[in-house]
Amino acid sequence: MVNRIRVFTFLLGLFVSASVFSQQMAMPQSILATYEVTKNGQPFANVHEQFVVTGDTYKIESVTKGIGVYALLGERVLVSVGKVTAHGLKPNQFELQQGDQPKKSLKAEFDWPKQTLNMMVKGKLKQAVLTPGTQDLASYAYQFMYVPASLKDVLTMPLTTGKKLNHYQYKVKPEIEMVESAGVQYKTLHLVQAKQEVPETKELWLSTEHHYLPVRILLVDDYGQKLEQRLTELKVK
């Protein structure tokens, strides 16, 4: 009986591993996405993102370049690296660099065994309790394609900005909405912020035919400034 249990456990482990491997193989291994950003309706910046999966690890690099006078702010570079699991992306490290200003750089390390998020802000260590599913500013947009089953009713996502850890709660609208971006019509799911824990509000439109990647993102900060990000180019492999 003991041997049978051991064999069953071994076979079950193989089945789970094979299922995870099969799921990862079916998902994109490389994504190149370009977005245009407006601020209060005026040209503000362009965003170029690259998402690459190698084995069971991923790397995301997002580079934002300002337009016109906003170019003086320098490039904002976000980098997230971590693991690809059965539950999606599991970040290990996140970095933010704004131009050549070291004081504005941020770094967050995800200590999953100790369930601790370590954030370096202006040379000082800040810590927060790390909960399952926590994402960062670069990874969260790509997490949706791994958890389509959760895109119903209400979705909660812990997310670190590198300075702090926030918990965002979104209400998923049931109807499909059409969004036009760069001359392309996209079928999307519309996520509206449901729980107001942070001063800014964010809405997302995810393409149902392109792995639930964001087509449009609308952010209204605590000063009432509107930043809108729209997809202009997408390459998926």
Secondary structure, 3 states (H helix, E strand, C coil): CHHHHHHHHHHHHHHHHHHHHHHHHHCCCEEEEEEEEEECCEEEEEEEEEEEEECCEEEEEEEEEECHHHHHHCCEEEEEEEEEECCEEEEEEEEEEECCCHHHCEEEEEECCCCEEEEEECCEEEEEECCCCCEECCCHHHHHHHCHHHCCCEEEEEEECCCCEEEEEEEECCCCEEEEECCEEEEEEEEEEEECCCCCEEEEEEECCCCCCEEEEEEECCCCCEEEEEEEEEEEC
